[in-house]
Amino acid sequence: MKVHLKTLGCRLNEAELETWAVAFQQAGHQITRAAEAAQLIVLNSCAVTQDAARKSRQLIRRIHRDNPHAKLVVSGCYATLKPDEAAALMGVDLVVSNQDKDQLVAKTLSELDMDTMPDLSSEPAASSLFTRGRQRAFIKVQDGCRYRCTFCIVTVARGEEVSRPIAAVIDEINTLHQQGITEVILTGVHLGGYGSDTGHSLTDLVTAILAQTRIPRLRLGSLEPWELPADFFTLFHNPRLMPHLHLPLQSGSDTVLRRMARRCKTAEFA
């Protein structure tokens, strides 16, 4: 069976697509970049803004119009926040919430009766990222957020913070490196909060990755600098950790930041 994976929105969605791609391949299915050739299409939707939710609906309709014979599975934040609305859209065969994303491949194959259609069950020899036209990997290291900024619907859609074990992250990076990937980007809903539920920290994670993998380039996704301890910045002495931070400052107005329930003031970064 040929499977086409598509995403809207954040890097976290992209990381989840790669996890699904590997699982579909291990079940004997083929990842294709051609949506019109697929028997199954999976969309990881977005709802970070009203415009993103609208684009998710539009994309669902377009996917079905362009390939009406393919089964269509919708997951992601739009599908989680508006499950009935998503399920009612023409062409949608299955809705999988964010809470069930870890079982998306198994649920899809069983509930849509597609687990009897494998081409060849095997471990992928090369990263499916190459099949999907990607050269670097987004690694999901945590999900959810313990804060409730007034403007952010993602915390509702993603739930409380859950961090992946350090060993699991290292295993994934080593596997991707063996398959030819040379750059990975750590990502999460609240990346700076990594380890809040496990007793670890982002410093622990990055230190372990640099020590236990040989990946040539390691990058960090968006995170808030006031959550980083002073010793974190010494990690940049290692040339494999790219000297770049994406800082979500949001606004240059203290009034706006206060209304947004952000945890900083302009004096801290201006």
Order of alpha helices (4+ residues) and beta strands (2+ residues): beta-alpha-beta-beta-alpha-beta-alpha-alpha-beta-alpha-alpha-beta-alpha-beta-alpha-beta-alpha-beta-alpha
